[in-house]
Amino acid sequence: MRQTHSRLSRLSGSSTVLVRGAGVAGLAAALELSRLGLAVTVADTSPAPGHGASFYAGGMLAPWCEAETAGPEVLKLGLEAADWWEAAVPGLVSRKGTLVLCPPRDQSELRRFASRSSGHHMVDADAIAELEPALAGRFMTGLFFEREAHLDPRLAMTALWQQLEAQGVTFRLGDAAQGAESEASLVIDCTGPGAIDRVQGLRGVRGEMLYLETGEISLSRPVRLLHPRHPLYVVPRGGGRFMVGATMIESDDGGPVTARSVMELTNTAYALHPAFGEARIVELGAGVRPAFDDNMPRVVAEREHLPPGTDLAVAGMYRHGFLLAPALARQAADMAARRLMENKGDANP
Ligand SMILES: Cc1cc2nc3c(=O)[nH]c(=O)nc-3n(C[C@H](O)[C@H](O)[C@H](O)COP(=O)(O)OP(=O)(O)OC[C@H]3O[C@@H](n4cnc5c(N)ncnc54)[C@H](O)[C@@H]3O)c2cc1C
């Protein structure tokens, strides 16, 4: 490892890595690359980082809950996420767990969720009231995933951007940086849904969300409400604001939220607590989650699957962008370092 680092430090003066895309995948990759001592430029067509799918995310770092629908790899890779984020953007990670609830008539949903996931214990009405006093008396049983965490993606993206600038990473924003490849030793595509049609095998999964504002209730942690048709979660953002998400629609349409989705999201929020019925809708938005057929994010290194002029892509983050960006950024940085050393004729790193 030490040998690899000394070979890398020989490269770092002469090699610039261009990261296209300043969403969670791009910023995490930029951090891991700069930790290796490489010069990094991040280019994004938006005027500021974090304005793609990352803008709409719940920011849940919930590897055990996600295992309900995802394979074991998501749990394995996601375990390090909360620690990585805490180190990267200190003070922004809340480690209060996730509460999973369901109405009494849907108890079978809770049993199914419990059997398909791990890292939880059953909670009764008293324990639910202790965890979330606002929900006292409303639910008889639930699951508590106490090791899970969450963050506010918008605060995290801004903090990471500032941190990267302070470390010397160059940002080219509002700029597609066409032609910048010729100045870079290596190009990594992190353009999220922008890579659909350019990175082979990607599709879009539309996710609609809204922000509610109410002083009537407060929550300490993300609460997932199971429902056979419209499972939903509510993530507290502080200041009486709650992010309510999210639809899962097979489409790469990032256009305005539909009336039907607003009804589904607000109905389920109302089922969690009637105070949400009087809350103000302060924001509606839709993001497109980039996904491969197996919904598993990955670093793509095969040139025939990549756009011309691109060496690697961190792609298909699906519904795991914040959860899996740390692990994939590390993989991408290691692969980038290896490629750079190979290109310089240092073929045995
Ligand atoms: C409603 C919703 C809720 C979610 N909740 C969670 C959650 O709780 N936890 C979790 O882990 N994940 C969650 N996700 C998933 C997560 O948001 C995505 O996986 C993640 O944001 C994808 O990140 P990305 O960096 O790949 O793409 P993006 O965030 O879309 O970033 C791509 C960037 O590339 C830029 N770009 C595009 N084309 C170009 C180009 N040609 N040149 C330069 N720049 C370009 C864009 O402007 C953008 O800034 C959620 C997603 C949605 C939609």
The ligand as a MOL file (V3000), in Angstrom:
LIG
                    3D

  0  0  0     0  0            999 V3000
M  V30 BEGIN CTAB
M  V30 COUNTS 53 58 0 0 0
M  V30 BEGIN ATOM
M  V30 1 C -37.0770 11.3500 -4.5120 0
M  V30 2 C -35.7530 10.6690 -4.3040 0
M  V30 3 C -35.3830 10.2400 -3.0280 0
M  V30 4 C -34.1520 9.6180 -2.8300 0
M  V30 5 N -33.7810 9.2700 -1.5610 0
M  V30 6 C -32.5600 8.6990 -1.3330 0
M  V30 7 C -32.1320 8.3830 -0.0160 0
M  V30 8 O -32.8530 8.6150 0.9530 0
M  V30 9 N -30.9010 7.8080 0.1550 0
M  V30 10 C -30.0650 7.5480 -0.9110 0
M  V30 11 O -28.9670 7.0330 -0.7000 0
M  V30 12 N -30.4430 7.8640 -2.1760 0
M  V30 13 C -31.6670 8.4270 -2.4050 0
M  V30 14 N -32.0650 8.7430 -3.6770 0
M  V30 15 C -31.1960 8.3870 -4.7910 0
M  V30 16 C -30.1370 9.4430 -5.0210 0
M  V30 17 O -30.7160 10.7130 -5.0100 0
M  V30 18 C -29.4760 9.1790 -6.3850 0
M  V30 19 O -29.0060 7.8480 -6.4190 0
M  V30 20 C -28.2650 10.1150 -6.5510 0
M  V30 21 O -28.6460 11.4350 -6.3360 0
M  V30 22 C -27.6580 9.9830 -7.9370 0
M  V30 23 O -26.4980 10.7590 -7.8830 0
M  V30 24 P -25.6170 11.0790 -9.1540 0
M  V30 25 O -24.4770 11.9090 -8.6560 0
M  V30 26 O -25.3590 9.8260 -9.8780 0
M  V30 27 O -26.5780 11.9460 -10.0900 0
M  V30 28 P -27.0490 13.4600 -9.9220 0
M  V30 29 O -27.2970 13.8260 -8.5250 0
M  V30 30 O -28.1960 13.6200 -10.8700 0
M  V30 31 O -25.8170 14.2950 -10.4160 0
M  V30 32 C -25.4270 14.3010 -11.7750 0
M  V30 33 C -24.8420 15.6700 -12.0710 0
M  V30 34 O -24.3340 15.6320 -13.4010 0
M  V30 35 C -24.6280 16.8740 -14.0330 0
M  V30 36 N -24.5850 16.6370 -15.4790 0
M  V30 37 C -25.4900 16.0160 -16.2790 0
M  V30 38 N -25.0470 15.9700 -17.5670 0
M  V30 39 C -23.8170 16.5580 -17.5540 0
M  V30 40 C -22.8160 16.7900 -18.5600 0
M  V30 41 N -22.9730 16.4100 -19.8340 0
M  V30 42 N -21.6620 17.4130 -18.1890 0
M  V30 43 C -21.4560 17.8000 -16.9130 0
M  V30 44 N -22.3670 17.6140 -15.9240 0
M  V30 45 C -23.5290 16.9800 -16.2410 0
M  V30 46 C -25.9720 17.2700 -13.4690 0
M  V30 47 O -26.1520 18.6790 -13.5710 0
M  V30 48 C -25.8530 16.8070 -12.0300 0
M  V30 49 O -25.3630 17.8150 -11.1830 0
M  V30 50 C -33.2900 9.3860 -3.9250 0
M  V30 51 C -33.6590 9.8210 -5.1980 0
M  V30 52 C -34.8670 10.4570 -5.3920 0
M  V30 53 C -35.2180 10.9500 -6.7750 0
M  V30 END ATOM
M  V30 BEGIN BOND
M  V30 1 1 1 2
M  V30 2 1 2 3
M  V30 3 2 2 52
M  V30 4 2 3 4
M  V30 5 1 4 5
M  V30 6 1 4 50
M  V30 7 2 5 6
M  V30 8 1 6 7
M  V30 9 1 6 13
M  V30 10 2 7 8
M  V30 11 1 7 9
M  V30 12 1 9 10
M  V30 13 2 10 11
M  V30 14 1 10 12
M  V30 15 2 12 13
M  V30 16 1 13 14
M  V30 17 1 14 15
M  V30 18 1 14 50
M  V30 19 1 15 16
M  V30 20 1 16 17
M  V30 21 1 16 18
M  V30 22 1 18 19
M  V30 23 1 18 20
M  V30 24 1 20 21
M  V30 25 1 20 22
M  V30 26 1 22 23
M  V30 27 1 23 24
M  V30 28 2 24 25
M  V30 29 1 24 26
M  V30 30 1 24 27
M  V30 31 1 27 28
M  V30 32 2 28 29
M  V30 33 1 28 30
M  V30 34 1 28 31
M  V30 35 1 31 32
M  V30 36 1 32 33
M  V30 37 1 33 34
M  V30 38 1 33 48
M  V30 39 1 34 35
M  V30 40 1 35 36
M  V30 41 1 35 46
M  V30 42 1 36 37
M  V30 43 1 36 45
M  V30 44 2 37 38
M  V30 45 1 38 39
M  V30 46 1 39 40
M  V30 47 2 39 45
M  V30 48 1 40 41
M  V30 49 2 40 42
M  V30 50 1 42 43
M  V30 51 2 43 44
M  V30 52 1 44 45
M  V30 53 1 46 47
M  V30 54 1 46 48
M  V30 55 1 48 49
M  V30 56 2 50 51
M  V30 57 1 51 52
M  V30 58 1 52 53
M  V30 END BOND
M  V30 END CTAB
M  END
